[in-house]
């Protein structure tokens, strides 16, 4: 039986690499989501509090 297109897209080597090294793609996505959330928090807190101005 021939593999379906979706089965052919997932190379067996990828599954081996995930087992050996971890799912780097999923980790990167989680890290990016965390960074976006943290940046949004920081930006919204910066708008709530005026920046300190240095006087010359």
Residue pairs with C-beta under 8 A, 6 or more apart in sequence:
none
